[in-house]
Structures are given as structure tokens and as C-alpha cells.
Amino acid sequence: MAKKIGLLVCDHVLDQYVHINGRYPQMFRKLLPELELADYFVCDGEFPKDIDACDGYLATGSKFSVYEEIDWIIQLKNFVSQLDEAKKKFVGVCFGHQLLAESTGGKVEKSDKGWCVGVHSFEMIKEKKWMKEKENPLNILMMCQDQVQKLPPDTEVLATGPTVEYSIIQKEGHMLGIQGHPEFSKAYDRKLMEDRVEKMGAETVRLGLESLGKNPHRALFSQWITDFLLG
């Protein structure tokens, strides 16, 4: 029987951007066509009835911060803590990556490096069996200001770089965190940058747009996430 993966949707794509790359459920279905995804809009208070409702879980990005005292974020951190205790498979992307850390003993704060946007390259420093294919350096689209500042216990760093020290992390054998956005398209990342010049700063956006000349390793992340969750 196919494994069912719960997609914990932590935000809504703004209506004016939907035509570019779809909403979060569509983005992840395009990225992970081999997975059977069940959508839970946790940002609207819609949660699985219990952790065994699905075989594993994937948490999306969000405009919110994981340390905000918002009811659904507090509930979500408790849920992810339960997943950790039960050794359930979990993958977190951007906000989801930070959620992994905050829910299991780590710490997330705004980075003193400021906004991290566009295509960034990271050095792979550890390999795992579920990585059938590899690239080094590894390119991924970024859109974040918060970063993991302290790792949870029993967590190792798989990829690192000057802009994000803990860019890919794994907690024991069941939780994977990816600070970047493998589900984004370059067109979507570009539009977000162009519309946030005042918030991010002109130089940050200029460098981010310039970086889009590099191609993110989307197919590689698709394979990694799929095999990690199904393995």
C-alpha cells in the first residue's frame, strides 16, 4: 500500500502570485509527483486527528516566524514534537526546517546576515543512503530572514555555507530540514524579490536577481525528499 504523506500547509500564497507557480499544495505536488499528499491547512487550524493519520509529514514555508506566540504555531510545534518522540518521518522546508529545530530543542532567530534570497550554493559535508544522486556544491532557491541558530540534540549538519550555516540538517534517521525552497520556481522567487525591495533592501534584491542565472537542483531535491519519506 502506498504511503500517505501529510502536507502541513503553513501559509497561503497571495492571490496575485498564484498564476506563477500555484498554491503550496500544487507546488509540492509538482515537485513530488510520486508521493500521495494529504493537505492540512494548519495555518487555518486544520490538523491531522492524530500523528498516525499519515505515514509521514512535510511542512511548508510561511511568512510567519516559528517563535511567534500564535495559537496554530504553538499547536504545530507540539505536533512536531510528538512526531519526533514517535520517530515519524518528517521533512521541513524553510519555515518547516525552522519548525523542526524549535520543536525538538533548537533555537531560531532572525539572522544577522539579513535576508537570504535567490539561488544560493551550499557545500555537502555528509552523505546519506537516501541520496542516490549527489551534487556538490548544491544549488537551491532561498527566501528567508530567520535561521536556525542552535541545533537540537542528536542533529547533524548535511550541508552548510557562508549565508546559512545549517542549510540542511537531519535529526536521527527520521527528521530532515531544508532551509531553502526546492518547491519554488525561479519566476516565483523573482517576483517575490521584485515586490519586496523596500523590505529587503535594493542591494540584496539586486544580488538575488543576479543569482537566478544559476539553476537550482530541483530534480535532486525531489528524489531526496521522496526517498527520505518513503525509506
URJO-V584617 format. One record per pair of residues at least 6 apart in sequence whose C-alpha atoms are under 6 Angstrom apart, sorted by the first residue. I is the first residue (numbers start at 1). J is the second residue. Records with the same first field share a line. If there is no record, write none. Layout:
# URJO-V584617
I: J ; J
This chain:
# URJO-V584617
3: 55
4: 36 ; 54 ; 55
5: 37 ; 54 ; 55 ; 56 ; 57
6: 37 ; 38 ; 54 ; 57
7: 38 ; 39 ; 40 ; 57 ; 58
8: 40 ; 42 ; 58 ; 59
9: 40 ; 41 ; 42 ; 60
10: 42 ; 43 ; 60 ; 62
11: 43 ; 62
13: 23
20: 188
27: 183
28: 183
31: 183 ; 222
32: 222
40: 46 ; 47
45: 72
56: 88 ; 89 ; 90
57: 90
58: 90 ; 91 ; 92
59: 92 ; 96
60: 93 ; 96
61: 93 ; 94 ; 95 ; 96
62: 95
66: 99
77: 103
81: 103 ; 104
87: 174
89: 174 ; 175 ; 229
90: 175
91: 175 ; 176 ; 177
92: 177
93: 178 ; 179
94: 179 ; 180
97: 177 ; 178 ; 179
98: 148
101: 152
104: 152
105: 152
106: 150 ; 151 ; 152
107: 148 ; 149 ; 150
108: 147 ; 148 ; 149
109: 146 ; 147
110: 145 ; 146
111: 146 ; 147
114: 145
115: 144 ; 145
116: 143 ; 144
117: 142 ; 143 ; 208
118: 141 ; 142 ; 208 ; 211
119: 140 ; 141 ; 211 ; 212
120: 139 ; 140
121: 137 ; 138 ; 139
122: 137 ; 138 ; 160 ; 161
123: 136 ; 137 ; 159 ; 160
124: 136 ; 158 ; 159
125: 158 ; 159
126: 158
130: 227 ; 228
131: 224
139: 216 ; 217
140: 180 ; 216
141: 180 ; 181
142: 180 ; 181
154: 171 ; 172
155: 170 ; 171
156: 169 ; 170
157: 169
158: 168 ; 169
159: 167 ; 168
160: 166 ; 167
167: 179
168: 177 ; 178
169: 176 ; 177
170: 176
182: 218
193: 205
